[in-house]
Amino acid sequence: MEVLRGPDWCGAVAVAEGPAHLLEELDYAPLVIAPEKIICVGQNYRNHILERGRELPSHPTIFAKYSRALIGECRNVCRREKA
């Protein structure tokens, strides 16, 4: 973590020593470790909205999420079945 906080983290990683790992072997955690607030913006990509056949909104949708909603990359999203 300390390496990532530095101004030249990319250079530090390039010369770092240690074992190499295949991407498939890694377990990605959420990028934000302990967020105080999670504020999301939806409907903010014009091309994606048009691809889905929807009308462009007059303003983006802003919503919040709980911190426990964050998961790492390639993890399954658990959804409760409707009652």
DRENRO-540031 format. One record per residue: residue number from 1; x, y, z of N, C-alpha, C in turn. Coordinates in pm, 1 decimal. Each point is the difference from the previous one (the first is absolute). Layout:
<nodes>
+-------+----------+----------+----------+----------+----------+----------+----------+----------+----------+
: lumke :      n.X :      n.Y :      n.Z :     ca.X :     ca.Y :     ca.Z :      c.X :      c.Y :      c.Z :
+-------+----------+----------+----------+----------+----------+----------+----------+----------+----------+
:   NUM :        X :        Y :        Z :        X :        Y :        Z :        X :        Y :        Z :
...
+-------+----------+----------+----------+----------+----------+----------+----------+----------+----------+
</nodes>
This chain:
<nodes>
+-------+----------+----------+----------+----------+----------+----------+----------+----------+----------+
: lumke :      n.X :      n.Y :      n.Z :     ca.X :     ca.Y :     ca.Z :      c.X :      c.Y :      c.Z :
+-------+----------+----------+----------+----------+----------+----------+----------+----------+----------+
:     1 :     82.0 :   -120.0 :      0.0 :    -82.0 :    120.0 :      0.0 :     86.0 :    125.9 :      0.0 :
:     2 :    109.6 :     -0.8 :     71.3 :     85.3 :    118.8 :      5.4 :     53.4 :     35.9 :   -138.2 :
:     3 :     28.3 :   -100.0 :    -81.7 :     50.6 :     25.9 :   -135.4 :   -102.2 :     79.9 :    -79.3 :
:     4 :   -126.6 :    -33.9 :     11.6 :   -104.7 :     66.8 :    -77.0 :    -21.4 :    144.0 :     43.0 :
:     5 :     38.7 :     34.1 :    121.6 :    -17.4 :    137.2 :     48.3 :    107.5 :     94.7 :    -53.4 :
:     6 :    108.2 :    -52.8 :    -51.7 :    109.5 :     83.1 :    -49.1 :    -30.5 :     62.4 :   -134.2 :
:     7 :     71.1 :    109.6 :    -34.4 :    -25.7 :     68.8 :   -126.8 :     45.2 :    -80.8 :   -121.9 :
:     8 :    100.8 :    -85.5 :     16.3 :     50.7 :    -78.6 :   -112.6 :    -23.5 :   -148.5 :     25.1 :
:     9 :   -124.3 :    -35.4 :     29.7 :    -29.1 :   -139.4 :     34.9 :     26.6 :    -93.9 :   -116.7 :
:    10 :    -21.8 :     46.1 :   -121.9 :     20.7 :    -86.6 :   -116.2 :    147.9 :    -36.6 :    -13.6 :
:    11 :     88.1 :     96.8 :     19.6 :    142.8 :    -26.3 :     -6.0 :     45.0 :    -91.2 :    112.0 :
:    12 :    -56.8 :     19.4 :    119.9 :     35.7 :    -84.2 :    114.1 :    -42.3 :   -144.4 :    -23.6 :
:    13 :   -115.0 :    -19.2 :    -59.1 :    -48.1 :   -135.4 :    -27.8 :     87.2 :    -66.9 :   -106.1 :
:    14 :     45.5 :     76.3 :    -98.6 :     80.6 :    -56.6 :   -108.9 :    131.6 :    -59.5 :     49.0 :
:    15 :     57.9 :     55.9 :    106.1 :    128.7 :    -50.2 :     49.9 :    -15.1 :    -82.3 :    127.8 :
:    16 :   -122.8 :    -23.5 :     41.8 :    -23.3 :    -75.5 :    124.2 :     44.9 :   -144.6 :    -16.0 :
:    17 :     47.4 :    -55.7 :    109.0 :     39.5 :   -140.6 :      0.4 :   -107.4 :    -81.3 :     69.6 :
:    18 :     -6.7 :   -125.1 :    -34.0 :    -97.6 :    -88.2 :     62.4 :    -59.4 :    -93.0 :   -103.1 :
:    19 :    -86.0 :    -88.4 :     45.0 :    -57.6 :    -97.9 :    -92.2 :    -98.2 :     64.3 :    -97.5 :
:    20 :     -6.6 :    -55.9 :   -119.0 :    -98.7 :     42.1 :    -99.3 :   -120.7 :    -92.1 :     11.6 :
:    21 :   -116.8 :     52.3 :    -30.6 :   -123.6 :    -77.9 :     10.3 :    -79.6 :     13.1 :   -129.2 :
:    22 :    -63.6 :   -107.0 :    -40.4 :    -90.6 :      4.4 :   -114.3 :   -127.2 :     72.1 :     42.0 :
:    23 :    -59.9 :     74.0 :    -92.0 :   -122.0 :     73.4 :     32.5 :   -110.2 :    -91.9 :     50.8 :
:    24 :     -7.8 :   -121.9 :    -56.4 :   -105.5 :    -93.4 :     40.7 :     15.4 :    -43.5 :    145.5 :
:    25 :    119.3 :     11.8 :     54.5 :     25.4 :    -43.4 :    137.5 :    -33.9 :    107.6 :    103.0 :
:    26 :    -20.6 :    122.3 :    -45.6 :    -18.4 :    110.9 :     92.8 :   -143.9 :     11.2 :     46.6 :
:    27 :    -16.9 :     48.9 :    120.6 :   -131.5 :     24.8 :     58.2 :    -12.7 :    150.7 :     18.3 :
:    28 :    -75.6 :     63.4 :    -87.1 :    -12.5 :    144.9 :      2.9 :   -100.2 :     43.4 :    106.1 :
:    29 :     43.4 :     84.9 :     88.4 :    -87.5 :     58.7 :    101.0 :    -60.3 :    127.7 :    -58.6 :
:    30 :   -100.3 :     56.6 :     66.4 :    -51.7 :    128.4 :    -47.6 :    111.6 :    104.9 :     -1.8 :
:    31 :     -5.0 :     90.8 :    -95.7 :    103.4 :    102.5 :    -11.2 :     -3.8 :     99.4 :    115.4 :
:    32 :   -116.2 :     25.5 :     52.5 :    -14.1 :     91.4 :    112.9 :    -13.5 :    -86.1 :    124.5 :
:    33 :     93.9 :     12.9 :     91.5 :      6.2 :    -91.7 :    113.2 :   -100.8 :     32.4 :    109.4 :
:    34 :     -7.6 :    123.9 :     44.0 :    -89.8 :     36.6 :    110.0 :    -68.5 :    132.8 :    -32.2 :
:    35 :    -94.6 :     -1.9 :    -93.0 :    -62.7 :    126.2 :    -39.6 :    -90.7 :     56.3 :    109.0 :
:    36 :      3.6 :    131.2 :     13.9 :    -91.8 :     65.6 :     92.6 :   -137.2 :     14.0 :    -65.5 :
:    37 :      1.2 :     37.6 :   -127.4 :   -123.5 :     15.6 :    -76.5 :     23.5 :    -54.4 :   -140.4 :
:    38 :   -103.4 :    -55.7 :    -58.4 :      6.9 :    -42.0 :   -139.7 :   -112.7 :     72.3 :    -72.5 :
:    39 :     37.5 :     93.5 :    -84.1 :    -97.5 :     76.4 :    -76.9 :     18.0 :    -39.8 :   -146.0 :
:    40 :   -107.4 :    -47.3 :    -61.7 :      5.5 :    -52.2 :   -136.5 :    -75.3 :     92.5 :    -95.0 :
:    41 :     42.7 :     -0.7 :   -123.9 :    -67.3 :     76.7 :   -104.2 :    -41.3 :    -97.8 :   -108.7 :
:    42 :   -127.7 :     -1.8 :    -30.7 :    -51.7 :    -88.5 :   -103.2 :    -43.9 :     79.4 :   -121.7 :
:    43 :    -18.8 :    -68.4 :   -109.3 :    -43.3 :     60.4 :   -126.1 :     93.8 :    112.9 :    -41.8 :
:    44 :    130.6 :    -26.9 :     10.7 :     97.0 :    103.5 :    -32.5 :     82.1 :    -31.4 :   -125.2 :
:    45 :    -29.3 :   -110.3 :    -68.6 :     69.5 :    -33.2 :   -124.7 :    -99.8 :      7.4 :   -115.2 :
:    46 :      8.5 :    106.0 :    -77.2 :    -96.1 :     26.9 :   -107.1 :    -13.5 :   -117.9 :    -95.9 :
:    47 :    112.2 :    -50.5 :    -50.7 :     -5.6 :   -109.4 :    -97.9 :    -66.8 :   -124.0 :     57.8 :
:    48 :     26.3 :    -31.1 :    125.6 :    -60.4 :   -118.3 :     62.1 :   -151.5 :     17.0 :     12.9 :
:    49 :    -43.3 :    118.4 :     35.9 :   -144.1 :     26.3 :     11.3 :    -66.7 :    -19.7 :   -136.2 :
:    50 :     61.4 :     54.1 :   -104.6 :    -56.5 :    -12.8 :   -134.6 :      4.3 :   -143.8 :    -49.9 :
:    51 :    107.0 :    -74.5 :     32.0 :      9.0 :   -141.3 :    -39.3 :   -115.4 :    -80.7 :     56.9 :
:    52 :    -43.0 :     35.1 :    118.3 :   -108.7 :    -72.7 :     65.3 :   -137.5 :     48.0 :    -44.5 :
:    53 :     -4.0 :     96.4 :    -91.8 :   -126.8 :     47.8 :    -53.0 :    -77.3 :     87.8 :     96.7 :
:    54 :     69.6 :     63.1 :     89.9 :    -66.5 :     85.8 :     98.6 :     16.9 :    146.4 :    -37.9 :
:    55 :    -87.6 :     82.2 :     56.4 :      9.9 :    144.0 :    -22.5 :    109.2 :     57.3 :     88.9 :
:    56 :     66.8 :    102.8 :    -50.9 :    102.0 :     66.5 :     80.1 :    -66.9 :     77.1 :    113.2 :
:    57 :     48.4 :    -15.1 :    122.0 :    -59.5 :     72.1 :    112.1 :     41.6 :    147.3 :     -1.6 :
:    58 :    -79.1 :     82.6 :     65.4 :     36.0 :    141.8 :      8.5 :    112.8 :     21.2 :    100.4 :
:    59 :     17.8 :    -95.6 :     91.2 :    108.3 :      7.1 :     98.4 :     34.6 :   -142.3 :     44.4 :
:    60 :    122.8 :    -22.7 :     45.2 :     38.0 :   -135.1 :     44.7 :    -69.4 :    -37.6 :    130.5 :
:    61 :    -11.6 :   -127.7 :     23.5 :    -58.1 :    -50.6 :    123.6 :    110.7 :    -15.2 :    102.9 :
:    62 :    -21.2 :     53.1 :    118.3 :     98.0 :    -12.2 :    108.0 :    -62.1 :    -85.9 :    109.0 :
:    63 :     76.5 :    -98.8 :     47.8 :    -50.3 :    -88.4 :    104.5 :    115.7 :    -45.4 :     87.2 :
:    64 :    -32.5 :    -53.6 :    116.5 :    101.7 :    -46.0 :     95.2 :     -2.5 :   -152.0 :      8.5 :
:    65 :    110.9 :    -56.0 :     43.7 :      9.2 :   -144.4 :     26.0 :     63.4 :    -20.1 :    136.3 :
:    66 :    -31.6 :   -112.0 :     61.5 :     65.1 :    -36.9 :    125.1 :    138.0 :    -55.9 :    -30.0 :
:    67 :     92.1 :     15.9 :     93.2 :    136.5 :    -48.1 :    -22.7 :      4.5 :   -151.0 :    -19.2 :
:    68 :    -91.7 :    -73.5 :     59.4 :      0.7 :   -146.1 :    -16.9 :    -44.9 :    -41.8 :   -140.5 :
:    69 :    -42.6 :     96.1 :    -81.8 :    -39.0 :    -29.8 :   -137.9 :    121.8 :    -12.8 :    -91.3 :
:    70 :    117.2 :     41.3 :     47.0 :    121.0 :     -9.1 :    -81.6 :     55.7 :   -141.1 :      3.4 :
:    71 :     36.8 :    -49.7 :   -117.3 :     65.0 :   -130.5 :     -8.0 :    118.9 :     11.5 :    -93.5 :
:    72 :     85.6 :    -97.4 :      2.0 :    116.0 :     -0.8 :    -87.6 :    -37.0 :    -40.9 :   -141.3 :
:    73 :     94.6 :     21.0 :    -90.2 :    -20.0 :    -36.0 :   -140.1 :    -19.2 :   -150.8 :    -13.9 :
:    74 :    -86.3 :    -39.1 :    -91.4 :    -27.9 :   -140.6 :    -32.3 :    -67.6 :    -75.2 :    114.7 :
:    75 :    -55.0 :     68.9 :     95.1 :    -73.0 :    -64.9 :    108.8 :   -147.8 :     -7.4 :    -37.8 :
:    76 :    -67.8 :    -99.9 :     52.6 :   -142.8 :    -14.6 :    -26.5 :    -79.8 :     97.1 :     85.1 :
:    77 :   -102.7 :     57.1 :    -59.4 :    -91.0 :     87.4 :     72.5 :   -111.0 :    -87.1 :     56.4 :
:    78 :    -17.6 :      3.2 :    131.0 :   -104.9 :    -79.6 :     64.8 :   -127.3 :     82.9 :      6.3 :
:    79 :   -107.3 :    -54.4 :    -53.2 :   -128.9 :     68.9 :      3.3 :   -100.5 :    -89.4 :     68.9 :
:    80 :    -80.1 :     60.6 :     83.7 :   -106.1 :    -76.0 :     66.0 :   -113.0 :    -24.6 :    -98.8 :
:    81 :    -61.8 :   -115.9 :     14.1 :   -115.8 :    -28.3 :    -84.4 :   -117.3 :     83.2 :     48.3 :
:    82 :    -87.6 :     34.2 :    -91.9 :   -118.5 :     77.1 :     37.8 :    -88.4 :    -85.1 :     88.1 :
:    83 :    -58.8 :     62.5 :     99.1 :    -87.8 :    -72.1 :     93.5 :   -133.4 :    -29.7 :    -63.0 :
+-------+----------+----------+----------+----------+----------+----------+----------+----------+----------+
</nodes>
